[in-house]
């Protein structure tokens, strides 16, 4: 499997599922093995007011993708992100995604759009 890290370079990912515990293990070419115990995700409707991307449990990695049929821009950031992109740390056009190594479920991440009724898909590895 090939993934794209935060500096937009490809890296090789090795994925293994423990047959006994059903835990998922991921190792990239730049990091050590990480034990994952679950995957959580859902589509989220995003409009012109920021929506919290909530997850249960302690996350290890987040994946947020803008739906391919979106017509607006999605902005990702802290609670202060707005629909013009102020305070955003990521901008997503239709079909684009961001993957974040993130192990602090007490800090919320939000998404907002410049257009009503857009959709994003959120996935957390826990």
Backbone as a chain_set.jsonl record, in Angstrom:
{"seq": "XXXXXXXXXXXXXXXXXXXXXXXXXXXXXXXXXXXXXXXXXXXXXXXXXXXXXXXXXXXXXXXXXXXXXXXXXXXXXXXXXXXXXXXXXXXXXXXXXXXXXXXXXXXXXXXXXXXXXXXXXXXXXX", "coords": {"N": [[0.847, -1.159, 0.0], [0.513, 2.25, -0.752], [0.947, 5.365, 0.742], [0.32, 8.888, 1.269], [2.231, 11.248, 2.863], [2.47, 14.052, 5.205], [4.143, 15.86, 3.856], [3.535, 15.533, 1.241], [4.825, 13.423, -0.057], [5.255, 10.162, -1.398], [5.023, 7.183, 0.511], [5.86, 3.893, 1.566], [3.555, 1.664, 2.958], [3.144, -0.86, 5.309], [0.765, -3.227, 6.101], [-0.835, -5.167, 8.542], [-2.897, -7.685, 9.953], [-3.513, -9.0, 13.077], [-4.172, -12.311, 13.606], [-5.227, -13.459, 15.914], [-5.977, -11.408, 17.802], [-7.237, -9.61, 16.164], [-6.252, -7.06, 15.777], [-5.098, -4.239, 13.989], [-2.079, -3.538, 12.41], [0.159, -1.05, 11.438], [2.899, -0.028, 9.506], [5.034, 2.421, 8.388], [7.373, 3.603, 5.881], [8.764, 5.511, 7.177], [8.186, 5.429, 9.859], [7.642, 3.652, 12.985], [6.111, 0.465, 13.882], [2.649, 0.603, 14.49], [0.072, -0.169, 16.674], [-3.225, -0.779, 15.957], [-6.557, -0.661, 17.004], [-9.058, -0.366, 15.988], [-11.349, 0.928, 13.5], [-13.033, 3.836, 12.719], [-15.664, 5.649, 11.278], [-17.573, 7.933, 9.162], [-19.899, 9.541, 6.911], [-20.191, 13.129, 6.762], [-22.271, 15.926, 6.773], [-21.482, 19.116, 5.692], [-21.684, 22.572, 6.103], [-21.95, 26.133, 5.915], [-21.29, 26.822, 8.471], [-18.995, 25.916, 11.012], [-18.387, 22.461, 11.647], [-17.926, 19.995, 14.069], [-15.585, 17.379, 13.83], [-16.146, 14.618, 15.207], [-14.898, 11.903, 17.167], [-14.803, 8.726, 18.795], [-12.936, 7.407, 21.525], [-9.315, 7.017, 21.625], [-7.587, 8.466, 19.099], [-5.326, 7.56, 16.443], [-4.695, 8.191, 13.889], [-6.137, 10.353, 11.468], [-8.375, 10.647, 8.72], [-9.683, 12.682, 6.316], [-11.892, 13.296, 3.756], [-13.03, 15.18, 0.995], [-16.141, 14.963, -0.621], [-16.525, 13.651, -3.935], [-18.45, 14.882, -5.492], [-18.816, 17.399, -4.473], [-19.318, 20.948, -4.712], [-18.248, 23.138, -3.552], [-15.569, 24.609, -1.556], [-13.871, 22.919, 1.049], [-12.857, 23.64, 4.289], [-10.518, 22.837, 6.8], [-9.819, 22.819, 10.24], [-9.18, 24.354, 13.492], [-11.645, 25.143, 16.081], [-12.129, 27.764, 15.417], [-12.067, 28.019, 12.677], [-13.233, 29.396, 9.617], [-15.779, 29.946, 7.015], [-14.47, 31.22, 4.955], [-11.955, 30.375, 5.05], [-10.262, 31.326, 7.017], [-8.008, 30.691, 9.649], [-7.733, 28.025, 8.96], [-6.074, 24.855, 8.536], [-6.012, 23.226, 6.419], [-7.118, 22.943, 3.043], [-9.647, 21.657, 1.071], [-10.608, 20.546, -2.041], [-13.14, 19.141, -4.229], [-12.987, 15.657, -3.927], [-10.408, 15.661, -2.862], [-8.153, 14.92, -0.094], [-7.09, 14.786, 3.359], [-4.649, 13.445, 5.489], [-3.98, 12.886, 8.82], [-1.672, 12.4, 11.351], [-2.652, 11.852, 14.491], [-3.062, 11.974, 17.837], [-4.612, 12.965, 19.909], [-7.469, 13.024, 21.152], [-8.84, 14.845, 22.658], [-8.625, 17.316, 21.574], [-10.457, 19.052, 19.351], [-11.243, 18.797, 15.846], [-12.378, 20.677, 13.124], [-14.643, 21.096, 10.315], [-15.64, 23.131, 7.576], [-17.514, 24.796, 5.02], [-17.539, 26.875, 2.06], [-19.889, 26.724, 0.82], [-23.244, 25.632, 1.1], [-24.475, 22.427, 2.305], [-22.435, 20.432, 1.665], [-20.323, 17.488, 1.527], [-18.242, 15.501, 3.609], [-16.022, 12.779, 4.246], [-15.138, 11.107, 7.109], [-12.598, 9.365, 8.795], [-11.183, 7.481, 11.379], [-8.335, 5.932, 12.702], [-7.989, 3.873, 15.398]], "CA": [[0.0, 0.0, 0.0], [1.271, 3.501, -0.772], [0.244, 6.486, 1.34], [0.951, 10.186, 1.097], [2.381, 11.848, 4.185], [2.186, 15.48, 5.319], [4.908, 16.675, 2.915], [3.087, 15.118, -0.085], [5.682, 12.432, -0.687], [4.763, 8.803, -1.236], [5.787, 6.289, 1.36], [5.35, 2.533, 1.564], [2.909, 1.27, 4.205], [2.913, -2.284, 5.503], [-0.427, -3.398, 6.927], [-0.962, -6.546, 9.002], [-3.951, -7.93, 10.934], [-3.21, -10.109, 13.972], [-5.248, -13.296, 13.485], [-5.805, -13.754, 17.223], [-6.603, -10.237, 18.438], [-7.861, -8.798, 15.119], [-5.698, -5.716, 15.768], [-4.47, -3.819, 12.75], [-0.764, -2.94, 12.613], [0.612, -0.293, 10.274], [4.27, 0.465, 9.578], [5.408, 3.163, 7.185], [8.818, 3.619, 5.634], [9.382, 6.538, 8.016], [7.789, 5.317, 11.265], [7.632, 2.299, 13.526], [4.821, -0.231, 13.892], [1.613, 1.167, 15.351], [-1.024, -1.092, 16.895], [-4.522, -0.146, 15.808], [-7.582, -1.564, 17.503], [-10.33, -0.167, 15.331], [-11.542, 1.958, 12.484], [-14.313, 4.498, 12.927], [-15.862, 6.671, 10.264], [-18.93, 8.231, 8.718], [-20.02, 10.78, 6.148], [-20.654, 14.279, 7.545], [-22.709, 17.063, 5.973], [-20.802, 20.332, 6.105], [-22.222, 23.786, 5.506], [-21.192, 27.369, 6.096], [-20.902, 26.922, 9.886], [-18.052, 24.839, 11.341], [-18.924, 21.223, 12.214], [-16.87, 19.227, 14.724], [-15.355, 16.012, 13.38], [-16.03, 13.901, 16.465], [-14.496, 10.505, 17.163], [-14.752, 8.155, 20.128], [-11.678, 6.726, 21.792], [-8.064, 7.704, 21.33], [-7.244, 8.301, 17.691], [-3.913, 7.511, 16.063], [-4.602, 8.829, 12.592], [-7.412, 10.794, 10.925], [-8.465, 10.808, 7.279], [-10.875, 13.457, 5.967], [-11.941, 13.456, 2.31], [-14.158, 15.898, 0.422], [-16.881, 14.154, -1.586], [-16.198, 13.956, -5.33], [-19.49, 15.704, -6.118], [-18.89, 18.729, -3.855], [-19.108, 22.101, -5.592], [-17.584, 24.176, -2.768], [-14.296, 24.325, -0.894], [-13.931, 22.507, 2.454], [-11.741, 24.117, 5.109], [-10.332, 22.014, 7.993], [-9.016, 23.548, 11.209], [-9.689, 24.38, 14.872], [-13.021, 25.65, 16.217], [-12.209, 29.121, 14.876], [-12.016, 28.012, 11.217], [-14.474, 29.947, 9.07], [-16.099, 29.53, 5.652], [-13.582, 31.885, 4.006], [-10.658, 29.738, 5.207], [-9.456, 31.874, 8.116], [-7.571, 29.746, 10.688], [-7.704, 26.647, 8.451], [-4.766, 24.262, 8.259], [-6.122, 22.469, 5.168], [-8.173, 23.294, 2.089], [-9.962, 20.481, 0.273], [-11.549, 20.641, -3.156], [-13.832, 17.871, -4.462], [-12.155, 14.471, -4.074], [-9.131, 15.752, -2.158], [-8.183, 14.434, 1.282], [-5.967, 15.05, 4.256], [-4.388, 12.399, 6.469], [-3.315, 13.544, 9.939], [-1.292, 11.595, 12.51], [-3.32, 12.649, 15.518], [-3.322, 11.114, 18.998], [-5.167, 13.78, 20.983], [-8.904, 13.109, 20.906], [-9.428, 15.933, 23.437], [-8.556, 18.504, 20.745], [-11.387, 18.846, 18.244], [-10.966, 19.279, 14.506], [-13.636, 21.117, 12.514], [-14.714, 21.321, 8.876], [-16.631, 24.125, 7.171], [-17.447, 25.031, 3.585], [-18.05, 28.148, 1.563], [-21.132, 26.373, 0.149], [-24.109, 24.786, 1.943], [-24.778, 21.02, 1.985], [-21.316, 19.673, 1.116], [-20.123, 16.254, 2.286], [-16.909, 14.954, 3.81], [-15.949, 11.458, 4.87], [-14.131, 11.097, 8.164], [-12.183, 8.033, 9.252], [-10.145, 7.493, 12.404], [-7.738, 4.678, 13.138], [-7.88, 3.956, 16.857]], "C": [[0.896, 1.226, 0.0], [0.391, 4.588, -0.184], [0.985, 7.765, 1.037], [1.026, 10.836, 2.464], [2.221, 13.36, 4.109], [3.016, 16.349, 4.378], [4.661, 16.242, 1.475], [4.04, 14.176, -0.802], [5.096, 11.054, -0.429], [5.638, 8.052, -0.251], [5.105, 4.93, 1.351], [4.775, 2.218, 2.94], [2.738, -0.236, 4.216], [1.741, -2.419, 6.464], [-0.562, -4.875, 7.268], [-2.102, -6.629, 10.005], [-3.549, -9.152, 11.739], [-4.394, -11.074, 13.968], [-5.939, -13.591, 14.809], [-6.586, -12.58, 17.79], [-7.404, -9.372, 17.476], [-7.391, -7.349, 15.134], [-4.997, -5.465, 14.443], [-3.148, -3.143, 13.084], [-0.337, -2.265, 11.317], [2.044, 0.156, 10.514], [4.564, 1.183, 8.266], [6.919, 3.125, 7.029], [9.528, 4.642, 6.504], [8.982, 6.433, 9.489], [7.746, 3.858, 11.69], [6.228, 1.707, 13.48], [3.895, 0.415, 14.906], [0.498, 0.141, 15.462], [-2.337, -0.329, 16.825], [-5.595, -1.134, 16.23], [-8.928, -1.369, 16.827], [-10.289, 0.913, 14.277], [-12.935, 2.515, 12.7], [-14.485, 5.544, 11.845], [-17.308, 6.839, 9.877], [-18.895, 9.437, 7.795], [-20.584, 11.885, 7.036], [-21.078, 15.368, 6.565], [-22.105, 18.329, 6.559], [-21.42, 21.511, 5.36], [-21.334, 24.972, 5.807], [-20.876, 27.681, 7.557], [-20.039, 25.711, 10.22], [-18.747, 23.679, 12.04], [-17.766, 20.441, 12.817], [-16.802, 17.819, 14.142], [-15.1, 15.166, 14.616], [-15.676, 12.435, 16.24], [-14.532, 10.016, 18.602], [-13.438, 7.42, 20.302], [-10.482, 7.574, 21.428], [-7.679, 7.429, 19.893], [-5.732, 8.23, 17.508], [-3.694, 8.223, 14.737], [-6.001, 9.184, 12.111], [-7.294, 10.945, 9.416], [-9.76, 11.548, 7.011], [-10.821, 13.697, 4.467], [-13.189, 14.224, 1.911], [-14.819, 15.011, -0.629], [-16.557, 14.611, -3.013], [-17.232, 14.857, -6.002], [-19.646, 17.077, -5.469], [-18.643, 19.815, -4.903], [-18.373, 23.231, -4.882], [-16.26, 23.699, -2.209], [-14.557, 23.945, 0.555], [-12.679, 23.036, 3.138], [-11.7, 23.276, 6.376], [-9.436, 22.786, 8.956], [-9.588, 23.455, 12.608], [-11.105, 24.979, 14.899], [-13.204, 27.037, 15.619], [-12.118, 29.178, 13.345], [-13.329, 28.586, 10.683], [-14.617, 29.61, 7.585], [-15.368, 30.316, 4.561], [-12.154, 31.349, 4.124], [-9.778, 30.301, 6.303], [-9.222, 30.796, 9.164], [-7.543, 28.289, 10.233], [-6.268, 26.156, 8.34], [-4.815, 23.378, 7.02], [-7.298, 22.98, 4.357], [-8.396, 22.074, 1.21], [-10.97, 20.833, -0.811], [-12.152, 19.255, -3.356], [-12.836, 16.736, -4.694], [-10.824, 14.51, -3.346], [-9.278, 15.278, -0.713], [-6.966, 14.911, 2.051], [-5.871, 13.873, 5.22], [-3.543, 13.024, 7.57], [-2.955, 12.504, 10.991], [-1.725, 12.396, 13.723], [-3.67, 11.748, 16.685], [-3.849, 11.908, 20.184], [-6.653, 13.982, 20.732], [-9.574, 14.198, 21.731], [-9.386, 17.258, 22.671], [-9.405, 18.268, 19.502], [-10.855, 19.426, 16.937], [-12.312, 19.566, 13.854], [-13.492, 21.204, 11.005], [-15.83, 22.311, 8.601], [-16.472, 24.33, 5.672], [-17.907, 26.445, 3.247], [-19.394, 27.969, 0.864], [-21.939, 25.441, 1.051], [-24.169, 23.35, 1.412], [-23.679, 20.286, 1.234], [-21.128, 18.424, 1.986], [-18.641, 15.947, 2.411], [-17.044, 13.569, 4.436], [-14.839, 11.514, 5.89], [-13.865, 9.661, 8.584], [-11.095, 8.227, 10.292], [-9.648, 6.073, 12.612], [-7.496, 4.828, 14.632], [-7.05, 2.819, 17.396]], "O": [[1.925, 1.245, 0.675], [-0.773, 4.723, -0.56], [2.137, 7.74, 0.602], [0.013, 10.965, 3.152], [1.872, 13.892, 3.055], [2.628, 17.489, 4.119], [5.463, 16.535, 0.588], [4.059, 14.136, -2.032], [4.513, 10.804, 0.626], [6.849, 8.263, -0.192], [3.894, 4.842, 1.147], [5.414, 2.467, 3.961], [2.247, -0.82, 3.25], [1.729, -1.793, 7.524], [-0.423, -5.736, 6.399], [-2.259, -5.728, 10.829], [-3.275, -10.213, 11.177], [-5.511, -10.676, 14.3], [-7.12, -13.937, 14.823], [-7.731, -12.74, 18.213], [-8.162, -8.502, 17.904], [-8.057, -6.487, 14.562], [-4.386, -6.361, 13.859], [-3.101, -2.268, 13.949], [-0.459, -2.839, 10.235], [2.373, 0.659, 11.588], [4.372, 0.634, 7.182], [7.644, 2.677, 7.917], [10.757, 4.65, 6.57], [9.397, 7.267, 10.293], [7.806, 2.951, 10.86], [5.275, 2.378, 13.084], [4.295, 0.733, 16.026], [0.026, -0.368, 14.445], [-2.537, 0.649, 17.545], [-5.549, -2.307, 15.86], [-9.854, -2.141, 17.075], [-9.342, 1.693, 14.175], [-13.901, 1.765, 12.847], [-13.535, 6.26, 11.527], [-18.161, 6.016, 10.209], [-17.983, 10.26, 7.873], [-21.361, 11.616, 7.952], [-20.34, 15.698, 5.637], [-22.202, 18.584, 7.76], [-21.648, 21.454, 4.152], [-20.117, 24.837, 5.938], [-20.256, 28.705, 7.847], [-20.32, 24.602, 9.764], [-19.589, 23.883, 12.914], [-16.741, 20.241, 12.164], [-17.823, 17.15, 13.982], [-13.951, 15.012, 15.032], [-16.095, 11.816, 15.262], [-14.318, 10.797, 19.529], [-12.889, 6.875, 19.344], [-10.623, 8.711, 20.978], [-7.467, 6.277, 19.513], [-4.966, 8.767, 18.308], [-2.629, 8.79, 14.495], [-6.944, 8.42, 12.313], [-6.242, 11.323, 8.9], [-10.827, 11.1, 7.429], [-9.839, 14.232, 3.953], [-14.277, 13.959, 2.421], [-14.133, 14.382, -1.434], [-16.344, 15.797, -3.265], [-16.916, 15.528, -6.985], [-20.519, 17.847, -5.87], [-17.872, 19.632, -5.845], [-17.922, 24.179, -5.526], [-15.879, 22.539, -2.367], [-15.376, 24.577, 1.223], [-11.572, 22.892, 2.62], [-12.745, 23.022, 6.975], [-8.415, 23.341, 8.55], [-10.396, 22.57, 12.888], [-11.679, 25.279, 13.853], [-14.334, 27.442, 15.342], [-12.095, 30.267, 12.773], [-14.402, 28.307, 11.219], [-13.701, 29.062, 6.972], [-15.616, 30.103, 3.374], [-11.254, 31.792, 3.411], [-8.665, 29.818, 6.511], [-10.147, 30.067, 9.523], [-7.344, 27.399, 11.061], [-5.354, 26.939, 8.08], [-3.791, 22.835, 6.606], [-8.325, 23.39, 4.898], [-7.443, 21.518, 0.664], [-12.05, 21.353, -0.528], [-11.719, 18.296, -2.718], [-11.953, 16.837, -5.547], [-10.169, 13.476, -3.224], [-10.383, 15.239, -0.172], [-5.971, 15.365, 1.487], [-6.884, 13.369, 5.705], [-2.506, 13.626, 7.291], [-3.834, 11.794, 11.48], [-1.223, 13.496, 13.958], [-4.494, 10.846, 16.54], [-3.569, 11.569, 21.334], [-7.056, 14.996, 20.163], [-10.761, 14.464, 21.537], [-10.038, 18.222, 23.072], [-9.106, 17.386, 18.697], [-10.118, 20.412, 16.928], [-13.265, 18.802, 14.007], [-12.392, 21.361, 10.475], [-16.842, 22.331, 9.301], [-15.405, 24.065, 5.118], [-18.57, 27.112, 4.041], [-19.975, 28.936, 0.371], [-21.372, 24.558, 1.695], [-23.943, 23.1, 0.228], [-23.96, 19.587, 0.261], [-21.715, 18.324, 3.063], [-17.877, 16.106, 1.459], [-18.051, 13.245, 5.067], [-13.721, 11.923, 5.576], [-14.783, 8.852, 8.711], [-10.19, 9.042, 10.11], [-10.436, 5.131, 12.688], [-6.874, 5.792, 15.076], [-6.848, 2.722, 18.607]]}, "num_chains": 1, "name": "protein.A"}
